[in-house]
């Protein structure tokens, strides 16, 4: 018989309110699951001060040329891959800025790969690419996944800032974390099924973390996604609409500004707001770390996103 481990985590406890869930109607099953899901956002809110600290450290790291690395297995790893992948189309994040390390690699995204999450040395090996000052974020609902613990241990040895996202306040891997984000989601409606509340909590934490980092790095203007990559018709329409909403320009003016800026939203936006040509706008953005707000201030533009007139409808 292969070795086994008894996990001491809230997610492994039996939920007293769902013991008869297998006898419920479909609607009652969904109501029970939904009632548990409703608790997740509240639980995440309790770790926001620690998450804000992680955001600040990540902004410092990325501004200095560092990178954010996620480490996870199973559901946790898949959520990490999803979050990192979505940053390119949403914020035009450069390749390598956020890197997801999923135990077992691409094959494990759709198939269970035996024993990889129990391999601490594999985690250490995955973390060898980190540099001092990078950010290493481990994700494990149980708080003990050896792959994640090994990765965080090695990351810390290399001088990275380490964080652990878990649903277990008694997480074993916390000894390797500089920042602990223990979201108290409690027992799952289906005992041990961490793709439920624990997974939802991890998704919320990652969404909030990466979005806040992108905002702090100047990849938005007001609450508009001005770094979005227009890879389809819907997104191309969104780019025109964003430029209209940010500047008060009509659709024709917006398209003209985008054409002059070779389809790039940021220089088009700054050229309209600051009254400069696209070339000057592009140079100002580059000189101000990619931030439209800082670039606008540098060229003395008077218009802000908050005071720009609403486009005509």
Secondary structure, DSSP 8 states (H G I E B T S, - for coil): --------SGGGS--TT-TTGGGS-HHHHHHHHHHHHTTHHHHHHTTHHHHHHHHHHHHHHHHTT--EEEEE-HHHHHHHHHHHHHHHHHH---TTSEEEEETT-GGGGTS--TTGGG-HHHHHHHGGG--TT-EEEEE-SSS--HHHHHHHHHHHHTT-EEEEEES-TT-GGGGG-SEEEE----S-SSTT-TTTHHHHHHHHHHHHHHHHHHHHTT--BTTB-TT----SHHHHHHHHHHHHHHH---HHHHHHHHHHTTT-HHHHHHHHHHT--HHHHHHHHHHTTT-HHHHHHHHT----TTTS-----
